[in-house]
């Protein structure tokens, strides 16, 4: 078989590195990394985006050994994973809120298969995940991710070393999922707590009242009502975490540059 023409090599190698960074993002980013998207579609997206980015991506790569090129490829993969994981933190926060809501509403024993991770998850966790993906697409966060990835090729040119990458800062940012998850789960937590206190008061005043039988449906119905009402504020609540995730990635890119 004829080999690759020598004049094509300076273009093929940068294209491979661009595709590697794109692949890292597509592995873990919300929506893009979903198992519901066929691998062929993801591969076609990588090829299409690589063809669009190659003419406008600055690169100055010296001719080095194969080991150095493998190092470049690993750096590109980590950069793509960094972008995908920062946005995935927001999705994990929503799933945490779903787990809390499931426990408070008595649905923690009911599990289903999460279509994204193929793992057991509660019904409310899956429901929260579907809602946040809808908000994700409605707000255009997928376009924010692609714009951030495109900008990263300017601040982090091909072949950038990741020696300055601070894992401590990444873990500190990931800790925000507990704060964001609590913010989303707080209405259900407060509502169910008030219901429990009220039922406990009625059980003390009227011991003959079957609190266990009355409390379960009352708690579930009021919890669902509060959850549905709180979801109207989700776009505004989730907009800030998504913006913080993109900003965090861009800040890391500037500091690594």
N, C-alpha and C positions, 0 to 999 in steps of 0.2 A: 504494500500500500504506500502511496506517496506520502511523504511527511508534510508537516506544516511549512509553508514558504517562510524563509527567514525574515522577510520584510513584515510578516504578520505577527511575529513573536512579540514586539514591543506593544502590540495592542491586545494580544490574547492574554498575556499575564496580568495586566491591570484589570481586564474584564473578569478574570477568575477571582481576583481579590475583591472586586465590587460585588460579584455574585456571592462570595463567601460572607461579606458583611450583611447583605440582604438575607441570606439564608439563616444567619444567626438571629436576626430580628423575627423572621417568619416562624422560627421554631417555638418561641415562647410568648410573643406578643398576643394580646387579646384579639379575638376575631381572626387574625391572620394565622395564628397557630392552632386554631380549632381542628380537631380530628374530623369534623363534619365536612371540611373542605378537602376534596380529593388531592392526593399528592401531585397528580398531573397538572392540576390547576395551579398549585403553588409553584411547581417547576416552570410553568409557562409565565407566571407572574415574575419570577426571578429573571428569566431570560428577557422579558419585555422591559422591565425596569433597568436591567443592566445595559440593554441597547440604548435606552434613553439617557442614562447617566454617563456612559463612557465618553461621549463627545464633550461633555461639559465638566468632567471631573479632572482637576489638576493632579498630575502625578509626575514625580521625578524619582524613578527607581534605578539605582545603580545595578549593573550586571554583577551579581554575586552568586554564591554557591546555592545548591539545592536546599541545604539546611537553612540558609537565611530566608529563602522563599517560603519554606514551611513555617518559619517564625512569623513572617508577614501574614500568612494565612491564618495562623492561630490568633494573632492580634486582631485581624478583621472579624473573625468569628466572635471574639469576646466583646468587641464594640457593638456588634449587632445584638448579642445577648443582653448587654447592659441596657440598651434602649428598650428591648422587649420586656425585660424584668422590671424596670422602673414603672412601666405602665401596668404590668401585671399585678403590682402591689395593690393598686386601686381595686382591681377585680377580686383579689383575695380578701380585701377589707369588706366588700359587699357580701362575699360568701360567708365570712365570719358573722356578719349581721344576720344572715339567713340561718346559720346554725343556732345563734342565740334566740331568734324568733321561734325556731322549731322547738327548742327546749321549753321556752316560756308558754307556748301554745299547746304543749303536749303532743307534738308531732315528731319528737326525736327518735321514736322507735320505728317510724315509717321511713324506709330508705328506698332509694331508687338509684339507677345507674346514671352517673353524670355523663352526658354525651361528649363532653370535651376531654375529660381525663379518664373515662372508663372506670371510675372508682365509685364506691358506694357513697351516696350523699343523701341528706334529708330532702324531703319534698320542697320545703321552703328554701333550702340552699339552691336547688336547681331553679326554682321560681325566681329567686333574687338574681341569679346569674343571667337568666334570659332577659329580665327587665333591664339590667345594667348593660347588656349587649345592645338592646334597643336604644337606650340612652346614648351609648357609645357611638352608634351609627348616626343617630339623630343629631348629635352635637358635632359630628364630623371629626371625631378624635382620630379615626383612621387616616384622615388627611393630615392631621397634625403630626402623626408618627412618620408618615412619608416625607413631610417637609423637614422634620428634624433630622431624619436619616440623610436627606439630600444635603442639608446644611453641614452635617458632620464631615462630609468629604472635603469641605473647605477648612474647617477648624482642625480636623484630624485627617490629614492627607494619607493616601495609601502608604503603608509601611511604617506607620507611627508606632513608636515604642510605648508600651503600657507600664513602664517601670514606676511612674508616678501614681498609678491607680491605688487609691486608699480604700481597702476593704472595710475599715471601720466606718467610714462615711456611708458606704453602701448599706451596712447593717443598721446604722442610725436612721437612714431614710426608710428602710423596710419596716422599722418599728412604728412608722406612722399608720400602718394598717390597723393597729389596735385602736388608735384615736378615731380614725375614719369609720371603722366598723362600729365603735361605740356610738358615734354620732348618728349613724343610720338605725341602729337598734334601740336607741334611747326612747323613742315614743312607745314602742311595744313594751319595753322594760318598765317604764313608768305606769303605763295602763294596766299591765298585768299585776304589778305590785299593789296598785290601788285596789284592784279587784280582790286580790288575796287578803288584804287588810279588811276590806268591807265584808267579805265572806266570813273571816275569822270573827268579826264583831257580831254578825248575825248568829253564828254558831254559839257564841257565848250568851247572847241574849235569849235566843230561842233554840235550846238544845234539840228539840224535836224536829227542827227543820233539817231535811236531808241535804246538807251543804255539799257533800261529795257529788251527789247526782245533779244538783242544780248548778254547782260551780263550774263544772267542766264545760257544758255548752255555753253558759254565760261568758266565761273567760275566753272561749274560742271565738264567739261571735263578736264581742267587743274588741278583741285583739285583731281580728281580721279587719274590722271597720277602721281602727286606728292605723293599721298598716296601709290600707288603701288610701286613707287621707294623707298619710305621710309621704306616699310615693309621688304626690303632686309636687313636692319640693325636692325630689331627687335630682332633677337636672341642675338646679342651682347648687345643691350640696356636692354633687359629683364633679361639677365643672372645675371647682378649685383644686381638688386632688389631681385631676387629669392635667391641669395646667402646671401644678407643682412637679408632677412626674416628668413632663417634657422639659420644664425649666431646669430640673436637677440634672437631666442627661446633658443638656446644652452647656450648663455650668461645668460639669465634669469634662466635657469635650474641650472647653476653653482652657481649663487648668492643665489638661494633659498635653495640649498643643505646645 
